[in-house]
Amino acid sequence: MGPRILIKNCVIINEDKREEKDILIEPPYIRRIDRDISDPAAFVLEAGGNIVMPGIIDDQVHFREPGLTNKGDIYTESLAAVAGGVTSYMDMPNTKPQTLTQDLLEEKYRIAANRSWANYSFFMGVANNNLDEVFKTNPVNVCGIKVFLGASTGNMLVEDPEILEKLFAGSPTIIAAHCEHEPTIRNNTESAIKKYGENIPVKMHPVIRDDNACFLSSSFAVNLAKKHNAQLHILHLSTARELSLFSKSTGIGAKKITCEVCIHHLWFDDSDYAGKGNLIKWNPAIKTPADREGLFEALVDGRIDLIATDHAPHTLEEKNKSYLQAPSGGPLVQHSLPVMMEFHREGKISLEKIVEKMCHNPATLYCIDRRGFIREGNFADLAIVNLEKPWTVSKENILYKCGWSPFEGQRFNASVIHTIVSGRLVFSGGKFSGFNAGMRLEFAR
């Protein structure tokens, strides 16, 4: 698996504590955490008093493989991920072909085993005609079930009440849901076309995909989960209104219904469409400053449980099309931790809370086996961050295959300087090594 690694002079951020200790890694595990560890046979990685945190677990990415690899692929996007301190990811099923059978699901795992820099898992997708396949999903080695209760591609928009009742009553594991009410979106789109014709300005995106579309769908999903006592996780909240559906809690493990917020909904608001255009066109849409502020408040107080990216690259050629033709989504996985560290610098969130929402809570929610925490015996997934090493996002340092970022030109003050995946140093000082360190995630369910 690789040489032993001794990380010296760490400031460990873990489980709501800060400790100055060393970490001894015997791949793929953390063998010892203590002061003044000595091991002459180990490779010494000098942390220099910088912070060491568990590697980020991003539960919502679209790495585009198979079938859409002109936008991104598992190799390129996982490379960008580890440069951003992301050591594990969970990829969505709307690839080409869509991940709607167990055979297609396992094919994605075979691809990742040969191409992924980071640890990986893949969601099983739900359509209107594949519940038999969905119910075969093994909860021990598959992260969850993904259902689109809103606009999607092909037949992955599930609107049949009978199918949804059966899914929520019988799902073998956690259901992750994209919630937007499609009839509302259709009506709003028709109204916009009547007003603007084919030249709808992108500023109309949050009007077309409005807070009512989000609330109607999210509340429907929550009620369905309560009815069947299902475990439900609502992805990428975008409105303050939806927050009334979720409770504050100090422990995610006790919740049956959870939710998350994405980086772009915390950073941008609808005033940014004027400058960014389709580059920040996501589904659900980026909405008002009040929505952004409400989401951040809920993230800190416990109503929102996770931070994710919804990393979904498209080519610039696609993004430069008209509003109706340009696809929704954008690349984010390399920049999620620098964004959150910027919020920390501004005094909006503690380092401990960032680690809770990006590392601990995803591990706990999905019952990931021995990851997400810095503990002896756990897999060694770690990010080392220098909080005082500024850099500016530019074409030269963007690692996404699509070659662009909505953060281009943005100066960040924190830098990921080392990333360790399953006990192997894969990113260090801006260089990559230890390819194929990523392992298939397993779940203690």
FENDAGI-V979091 format. One record per pair of residues at least 6 apart in sequence whose ideal C-beta (glycine too) atoms are under 7 Angstrom apart, sorted by sequence separation. I is the first residue (numbers start at 1). J is the second residue. If there is no record, write none. Layout:
# FENDAGI-V979091
I | J
I | J
This chain:
# FENDAGI-V979091
12 | 18
25 | 31
93 | 99
99 | 105
151 | 157
158 | 164
249 | 255
252 | 258
280 | 286
298 | 304
343 | 349
344 | 350
398 | 404
420 | 426
426 | 432
11 | 18
12 | 19
23 | 30
24 | 31
64 | 71
93 | 100
97 | 104
168 | 175
193 | 200
225 | 232
273 | 280
319 | 326
344 | 351
370 | 377
371 | 378
398 | 405
418 | 425
419 | 426
426 | 433
24 | 32
64 | 72
65 | 73
81 | 89
112 | 120
126 | 134
137 | 145
148 | 156
167 | 175
192 | 200
272 | 280
318 | 326
363 | 371
370 | 378
371 | 379
395 | 403
419 | 427
425 | 433
426 | 434
11 | 20
12 | 21
63 | 72
64 | 73
65 | 74
99 | 108
148 | 157
149 | 158
295 | 304
318 | 327
340 | 349
363 | 372
370 | 379
418 | 427
425 | 434
10 | 20
23 | 33
63 | 73
124 | 134
148 | 158
222 | 232
344 | 354
362 | 372
363 | 373
371 | 381
418 | 428
424 | 434
10 | 21
63 | 74
134 | 145
147 | 158
221 | 232
246 | 257
426 | 437
10 | 22
21 | 33
22 | 34
192 | 204
268 | 280
360 | 372
393 | 405
417 | 429
10 | 23
21 | 34
22 | 35
24 | 37
109 | 122
124 | 137
221 | 234
246 | 259
314 | 327
359 | 372
360 | 373
424 | 437
8 | 22
21 | 35
22 | 36
63 | 77
108 | 122
272 | 286
340 | 354
393 | 407
394 | 408
7 | 22
22 | 37
24 | 39
63 | 78
314 | 329
393 | 408
422 | 437
6 | 22
7 | 23
192 | 208
218 | 234
264 | 280
270 | 286
393 | 409
421 | 437
422 | 438
105 | 122
269 | 286
270 | 287
312 | 329
313 | 330
392 | 409
393 | 410
421 | 438
422 | 439
6 | 24
24 | 42
124 | 142
264 | 282
268 | 286
269 | 287
270 | 288
312 | 330
313 | 331
340 | 358
392 | 410
105 | 124
126 | 145
188 | 207
189 | 208
269 | 288
392 | 411
4 | 24
5 | 25
122 | 142
123 | 143
126 | 146
147 | 167
188 | 208
269 | 289
311 | 331
4 | 25
121 | 142
123 | 144
124 | 145
125 | 146
126 | 147
265 | 286
311 | 332
390 | 411
391 | 412
4 | 26
121 | 143
123 | 145
124 | 146
188 | 210
237 | 259
264 | 286
311 | 333
390 | 412
99 | 122
123 | 146
159 | 182
185 | 208
222 | 245
237 | 260
269 | 292
309 | 332
390 | 413
185 | 209
214 | 238
215 | 239
218 | 242
236 | 260
237 | 261
309 | 333
391 | 415
2 | 27
99 | 124
100 | 125
157 | 182
214 | 239
231 | 256
232 | 257
233 | 258
234 | 259
235 | 260
388 | 413
389 | 414
1 | 27
99 | 125
145 | 171
215 | 241
219 | 245
233 | 259
236 | 262
266 | 292
387 | 413
389 | 415
1 | 28
68 | 95
98 | 125
100 | 127
128 | 155
215 | 242
218 | 245
229 | 256
238 | 265
265 | 292
309 | 336
387 | 414
58 | 86
61 | 89
63 | 91
67 | 95
68 | 96
127 | 155
145 | 173
147 | 175
149 | 177
150 | 178
184 | 212
185 | 213
211 | 239
214 | 242
282 | 310
386 | 414
389 | 417
23 | 52
56 | 85
61 | 90
62 | 91
66 | 95
67 | 96
89 | 118
91 | 120
101 | 130
127 | 156
144 | 173
145 | 174
149 | 178
150 | 179
151 | 180
180 | 209
184 | 213
236 | 265
266 | 295
385 | 414
386 | 415
55 | 85
56 | 86
60 | 90
61 | 91
62 | 92
65 | 95
66 | 96
67 | 97
88 | 118
93 | 123
100 | 130
128 | 158
144 | 174
145 | 175
146 | 176
147 | 177
148 | 178
149 | 179
150 | 180
211 | 241
265 | 295
266 | 296
385 | 415
6 | 37
55 | 86
56 | 87
57 | 88
58 | 89
59 | 90
61 | 92
64 | 95
87 | 118
88 | 119
89 | 120
90 | 121
91 | 122
92 | 123
93 | 124
94 | 125
102 | 133
125 | 156
127 | 158
142 | 173
144 | 175
145 | 176
150 | 181
151 | 182
225 | 256
385 | 416
386 | 417
55 | 87
60 | 92
62 | 94
86 | 118
87 | 119
91 | 123
93 | 125
101 | 133
126 | 158
128 | 160
131 | 163
144 | 176
150 | 182
181 | 213
184 | 216
225 | 257
385 | 417
6 | 39
55 | 88
90 | 123
100 | 133
134 | 167
139 | 172
180 | 213
307 | 340
383 | 416
384 | 417
102 | 136
139 | 173
151 | 185
180 | 214
261 | 295
384 | 418
4 | 39
82 | 117
128 | 163
131 | 166
135 | 170
137 | 172
179 | 214
181 | 216
222 | 257
6 | 42
8 | 44
81 | 117
82 | 118
131 | 167
137 | 173
181 | 217
383 | 419
4 | 41
5 | 42
6 | 43
9 | 46
10 | 47
74 | 111
81 | 118
105 | 142
135 | 172
180 | 217
4 | 42
5 | 43
6 | 44
7 | 45
8 | 46
9 | 47
11 | 49
13 | 51
74 | 112
78 | 116
79 | 117
179 | 217
261 | 299
382 | 420
4 | 43
6 | 45
8 | 47
9 | 48
11 | 50
14 | 53
78 | 117
179 | 218
381 | 420
3 | 43
5 | 45
7 | 47
9 | 49
11 | 51
12 | 52
13 | 53
14 | 54
75 | 115
78 | 118
279 | 319
380 | 420
381 | 421
11 | 52
74 | 115
126 | 167
278 | 319
381 | 422
10 | 52
74 | 116
179 | 221
380 | 422
261 | 304
379 | 422
380 | 423
177 | 221
260 | 304
263 | 307
341 | 385
7 | 52
66 | 111
259 | 304
260 | 305
278 | 323
281 | 326
283 | 328
65 | 111
238 | 284
259 | 305
260 | 306
261 | 307
262 | 308
263 | 309
282 | 328
337 | 383
341 | 387
238 | 285
258 | 305
260 | 307
262 | 309
281 | 328
282 | 329
236 | 284
239 | 287
260 | 308
262 | 310
278 | 326
282 | 330
238 | 287
300 | 349
240 | 290
280 | 330
307 | 357
240 | 291
243 | 294
279 | 330
306 | 357
307 | 358
239 | 291
250 | 302
296 | 348
90 | 143
93 | 146
123 | 176
238 | 291
248 | 301
249 | 302
252 | 305
300 | 353
92 | 146
240 | 294
248 | 302
175 | 230
177 | 232
179 | 234
240 | 295
243 | 298
248 | 303
306 | 361
98 | 154
168 | 224
175 | 231
247 | 303
305 | 361
306 | 362
168 | 225
174 | 231
175 | 232
176 | 233
177 | 234
178 | 235
246 | 303
94 | 152
98 | 156
177 | 235
237 | 295
299 | 357
335 | 393
94 | 153
169 | 228
171 | 230
174 | 233
176 | 235
306 | 365
164 | 224
168 | 228
243 | 303
305 | 365
94 | 156
168 | 230
206 | 270
334 | 399
334 | 400
150 | 217
203 | 270
237 | 304
149 | 217
205 | 273
264 | 332
345 | 413
263 | 332
331 | 400
203 | 273
214 | 284
335 | 405
342 | 412
202 | 273
203 | 274
331 | 402
342 | 413
149 | 221
267 | 339
335 | 407
263 | 336
341 | 414
368 | 441
369 | 442
209 | 283
236 | 310
331 | 405
338 | 412
369 | 443
202 | 277
209 | 284
368 | 443
369 | 444
202 | 278
205 | 281
209 | 285
211 | 287
263 | 339
330 | 406
338 | 414
367 | 443
366 | 443
367 | 444
367 | 445
202 | 281
206 | 285
337 | 416
205 | 285
206 | 286
206 | 287
316 | 402
313 | 400
315 | 402
313 | 401
314 | 402
316 | 404
313 | 402
180 | 283
180 | 284
258 | 365
252 | 361
253 | 364
252 | 364
252 | 365
202 | 323
201 | 323
199 | 322
200 | 323
198 | 322
200 | 324
198 | 324
280 | 406
279 | 406
276 | 406
151 | 283
233 | 365
60 | 235
60 | 236
174 | 366
144 | 366
143 | 366
77 | 311
72 | 313
71 | 313
71 | 314
71 | 315
70 | 315
59 | 306
86 | 333
60 | 308
61 | 309
59 | 308
60 | 309
62 | 311
64 | 313
84 | 333
58 | 308
60 | 310
61 | 311
62 | 312
84 | 334
58 | 309
83 | 334
84 | 335
81 | 333
84 | 336
85 | 337
80 | 333
81 | 334
84 | 337
80 | 334
77 | 333
119 | 381
62 | 329
61 | 333
173 | 445
58 | 333
58 | 336
56 | 336
56 | 337
88 | 371
88 | 381
87 | 381
85 | 383
143 | 441
141 | 440
51 | 351
85 | 385
143 | 443
54 | 355
141 | 442
53 | 355
56 | 358
57 | 359
119 | 421
140 | 442
141 | 443
56 | 359
59 | 362
118 | 421
119 | 422
140 | 443
117 | 421
139 | 443
54 | 359
57 | 362
140 | 445
53 | 359
57 | 363
139 | 445
59 | 366
117 | 426
57 | 368
57 | 371
57 | 372
83 | 399
54 | 372
117 | 435
120 | 438
54 | 373
80 | 399
119 | 438
121 | 440
54 | 374
79 | 399
80 | 400
117 | 437
118 | 438
119 | 439
120 | 440
121 | 441
117 | 438
120 | 441
116 | 438
119 | 441
77 | 400
76 | 400
77 | 401
76 | 401
55 | 381
112 | 438
54 | 381
55 | 382
56 | 383
54 | 382
55 | 383
72 | 400
73 | 401
72 | 401
52 | 382
53 | 383
71 | 401
72 | 402
71 | 402
85 | 416
109 | 440
52 | 384
53 | 385
84 | 416
87 | 419
83 | 416
50 | 384
51 | 385
85 | 419
87 | 421
50 | 385
16 | 352
50 | 386
51 | 387
47 | 384
82 | 419
13 | 351
13 | 352
82 | 421
14 | 355
33 | 374
13 | 355
33 | 376
30 | 374
32 | 376
82 | 426
83 | 427
30 | 375
31 | 376
82 | 427
30 | 376
30 | 377
29 | 377
30 | 378
29 | 378
29 | 379
30 | 380
28 | 379
29 | 380
28 | 380
27 | 380
79 | 432
88 | 441
25 | 380
15 | 373
14 | 373
14 | 374
78 | 438
12 | 374
55 | 419
55 | 421
50 | 417
45 | 418
45 | 425
28 | 422
29 | 423
25 | 420
27 | 422
28 | 423
27 | 423
27 | 424
25 | 423
5 | 425
2 | 423
1 | 423
2 | 424
1 | 424
2 | 434
